[in-house]
């Protein structure tokens, strides 16, 4: 009832000075426990929308992780800045305070917005005026350090962008989902490959029924960079990815198998209901799987095959997807990302090229250059950030985001990823019961 009354009062506010006084009174009310925490958060969001009605500025981004010594942090920043929608305003860039501070300086941030812990960052950012604080945080840490900063962000009213897998455990992912539902905030999960324009086109053609009923899905993701025991040679990326305390219960399948599985479900529009897997550790002394494969059963009766390996010596990131229906099929390869092959049983194969006028509207929305000008990994990554930022801005303005803006991976995809990890690990190491129902 208190929230309903405050919402009515807030909707009548006109003068900024009155709004500011109202906010001050809300803070007093919070200290005197007149309102519950969740109501306070929702009230502040209403006031924020009133003050910054028709927001016309860049979204302000904070970071957890992504220091100057990290690979993926730089990728995130390049992607976030590509469409001039976002600016970096603060961060805790490393567990090492010296690296965090030096990284902040190299990113030209003021000293008071570079933090030594993410807890300190959230505590300080939420106290800043609404017109200064960050709007969202990007979390680019090893898997074990995903959940706590994500929860802290949501509890303090900040939207979230986070690397996959979304959390360390499936239960944690479900808690994040509940928190997002409670707060109404937005979370984007960076399953990068769903951002390619050709992948969008493939999904749209499956969705509109061009290939008939889908019968078969093949997805493979071979890498070769872990063919030797790099984790013993000081390679930081290999070190945490092969450590169950930091990576989780899956190695290769958690790292790139989740990408392959997401791509298969995203394009086909199907959901895995059961799988049969084999997981392998080829490099002696390694603690987590570096190779694996799975047969998939989908909810429409279709069957699939998924292969993920990081010991295919000489391979780079050769992600490939093939989907077949009863009328035709498609093929996409990340090494040639602007080309989509469309195949028919009664006519020649079509070569569909990104940037061409015949592409679907959703593919055009995610394309920046004319045909023949290559768009790749960074642009696909940037599409997630752009659609996320357009969605967040629309919600801040009290508007309904367009369907094409909402086309980015969310907490639901994160839960699917964690369910895949749990199921593939259960099946992969169980020689007695190979077919396992998808985890719930």
C-alpha positions, -999 to 999 in steps of 0.1 A, spaced: 0 0 0 28 24 9 44 18 -25 11 24 -43 6 57 -25 41 69 -32 37 60 -68 6 82 -71 24 111 -54 55 106 -76 34 106 -107 21 141 -98 55 156 -92 65 184 -116 92 206 -101 127 193 -98 133 209 -64 102 191 -51 115 158 -65 149 163 -48 132 169 -15 110 139 -20 141 117 -26 157 131 6 125 121 25 126 87 10 162 82 23 150 93 57 121 68 55 146 41 46 167 48 76 136 48 99 124 15 83 91 30 71 94 11 38 108 -22 29 140 -24 9 124 -36 -24 98 -8 -22 125 18 -17 143 5 -48 112 7 -69 104 41 -56 139 54 -65 134 39 -100 102 59 -105 118 91 -93 147 84 -116 124 81 -145 107 114 -136 139 134 -133 155 119 -164 124 117 -185 132 111 -222 168 102 -213 191 113 -241 226 104 -232 251 76 -231 246 48 -206 272 49 -179 291 16 -175 311 2 -146 332 -29 -147 342 -58 -123 373 -73 -138 386 -64 -172 419 -49 -161 448 -41 -184 462 -76 -179 430 -93 -191 419 -104 -226 381 -103 -225 378 -70 -207 393 -52 -237 369 -70 -260 339 -59 -239 350 -22 -239 355 -22 -277 321 -38 -282 304 -15 -257 318 17 -272 313 8 -309 279 24 -313 285 54 -292 258 43 -267 279 37 -237 308 53 -217 330 38 -190 327 57 -157 340 34 -130 353 0 -121 371 -25 -99 393 -40 -126 413 -66 -107 415 -85 -74 450 -69 -73 444 -32 -61 475 -20 -79 464 -34 -112 429 -20 -107 443 15 -100 468 14 -129 441 1 -152 417 29 -142 444 54 -149 450 39 -184 413 42 -190 414 79 -180 390 75 -151 391 98 -121 408 83 -90 377 84 -69 358 62 -94 385 34 -94 378 9 -66 398 -17 -49 369 -41 -43 336 -44 -61 318 -42 -28 333 -8 -23 323 2 -58 286 -7 -53 285 9 -19 299 42 -33 282 43 -66 247 39 -52 254 70 -30 262 92 -59 236 115 -75 214 98 -100 229 119 -127 265 106 -120 263 70 -109 267 41 -133 236 27 -150 249 -9 -153 279 -30 -145 298 -55 -168 312 -85 -150 342 -101 -167 357 -123 -141 364 -161 -138 332 -181 -133 334 -184 -95 333 -146 -92 301 -140 -113 273 -145 -88 281 -122 -59 288 -90 -78 258 -97 -101 235 -100 -70 251 -70 -54 245 -49 -85 209 -59 -88 203 -53 -51 216 -18 -55 195 -10 -86 221 -16 -114 215 -34 -146 240 -62 -155 261 -75 -184 279 -107 -176 301 -133 -193 289 -169 -197 285 -192 -180 262 -169 -160 272 -184 -125 292 -211 -108 261 -233 -101 226 -237 -115 211 -227 -81 229 -194 -83 215 -188 -117 179 -194 -105 185 -169 -76 196 -143 -101 165 -149 -122 143 -143 -91 161 -111 -83 157 -98 -118 120 -105 -117 118 -87 -83 137 -56 -94 126 -53 -131 162 -47 -141 179 -60 -172 206 -86 -176 225 -94 -208 246 -126 -211 274 -124 -237 268 -155 -259 287 -136 -286 279 -159 -316 242 -151 -314 251 -116 -323 263 -123 -359 240 -109 -386 242 -142 -405 231 -161 -374 202 -137 -370 192 -144 -406 195 -182 -401 173 -180 -370 147 -159 -388 145 -183 -418 140 -212 -395 114 -193 -375 93 -184 -405 93 -221 -417 115 -219 -448 130 -254 -440 99 -271 -427 100 -291 -395 135 -292 -381 148 -328 -379 186 -326 -374 211 -301 -358 249 -304 -359 270 -280 -340 308 -282 -335 333 -260 -318 369 -272 -322 398 -253 -306 434 -264 -303 449 -239 -278 448 -264 -248 466 -292 -267 494 -289 -242 493 -282 -204 495 -244 -207 481 -241 -172 516 -252 -159 534 -227 -181 520 -195 -165 491 -190 -190 465 -171 -169 436 -180 -192 444 -217 -192 451 -216 -154 416 -206 -143 397 -224 -171 412 -257 -160 408 -252 -123 375 -266 -109 376 -242 -80 374 -212 -104 358 -226 -135 333 -250 -120 325 -287 -127 331 -284 -165 361 -274 -185 358 -274 -223 320 -280 -221 316 -251 -197 338 -228 -217 329 -234 -253 303 -263 -252 279 -238 -237 284 -215 -267 277 -244 -291 246 -255 -272 233 -219 -271 238 -214 -308 220 -247 -316 190 -237 -295 190 -201 -306 189 -208 -343 167 -239 -343 142 -225 -318 142 -259 -301 150 -269 -265 171 -299 -255 152 -323 -234 177 -352 -230 213 -359 -240 239 -386 -240 275 -374 -236 311 -385 -234 337 -362 -217 374 -368 -220 406 -355 -204 434 -360 -230 462 -339 -215 478 -358 -186 473 -342 -152 445 -319 -163 416 -316 -138 387 -308 -161 374 -321 -195 393 -308 -225 372 -327 -251 336 -340 -254 306 -348 -275 269 -353 -270 239 -366 -287 209 -343 -282 171 -349 -282 150 -318 -288 114 -310 -277 100 -314 -312 115 -349 -318 146 -336 -337 180 -350 -330 213 -333 -327 250 -338 -323 273 -314 -304 311 -316 -304 334 -293 -284 371 -298 -280 401 -277 -270 428 -302 -280 422 -302 -318 458 -291 -325 460 -264 -351 424 -253 -349 415 -217 -339 378 -210 -332 361 -231 -359 325 -229 -347 301 -244 -372 264 -249 -373 242 -270 -396 204 -272 -393 181 -294 -415 144 -296 -419 122 -316 -441 124 -290 -469 160 -278 -467 187 -267 -444 215 -241 -436 251 -240 -428 271 -213 -410 308 -212 -401 324 -186 -379 356 -185 -399 334 -171 -428 308 -152 -407 293 -131 -434 282 -161 -455 252 -183 -449 246 -214 -471 210 -223 -477 205 -258 -490 176 -274 -509 169 -309 -521 155 -298 -554 176 -268 -564 211 -254 -561 225 -242 -528 221 -204 -522 249 -183 -509 234 -156 -487 257 -126 -479 254 -102 -450 247 -66 -459 226 -75 -490 191 -60 -495 173 -93 -494 183 -99 -457 155 -100 -431 148 -68 -410 163 -84 -379 196 -91 -397 197 -56 -412 192 -42 -377 223 -60 -366 244 -50 -397 266 -19 -399 282 -19 -433 273 -27 -469 278 -62 -484 315 -71 -489 327 -51 -459 335 -79 -433 318 -78 -400 331 -102 -374 335 -111 -337 337 -76 -323 306 -64 -342 287 -95 -331 298 -87 -295 287 -51 -300 253 -61 -312 246 -76 -277 257 -43 -261 237 -22 -285 205 -41 -281 210 -42 -243 216 -4 -242 185 3 -264 164 -19 -241 177 -3 -209 172 32 -223 137 25 -234 128 11 -200 143 42 -183 120 63 -205 90 43 -196 87 28 -231 83 -7 -244 115 -19 -261 111 -30 -297 113 -67 -304 146 -64 -323 161 -46 -293 152 -75 -270 171 -99 -291 200 -106 -268 208 -135 -244 193 -130 -209 191 -148 -176 169 -175 -192 198 -183 -216 221 -184 -186 199 -209 -168 198 -231 -200 236 -230 -200 239 -241 -164 214 -268 -171 235 -280 -200 266 -281 -179 250 -301 -151 234 -325 -176 265 -330 -198 287 -336 -168 262 -361 -152 260 -381 -185 296 -377 -195 311 -394 -165 283 -420 -160 289 -452 -179 258 -469 -164 232 -443 -174 242 -424 -205 209 -408 -216 200 -381 -190 170 -358 -188 179 -321 -191 185 -307 -156 156 -286 -141 
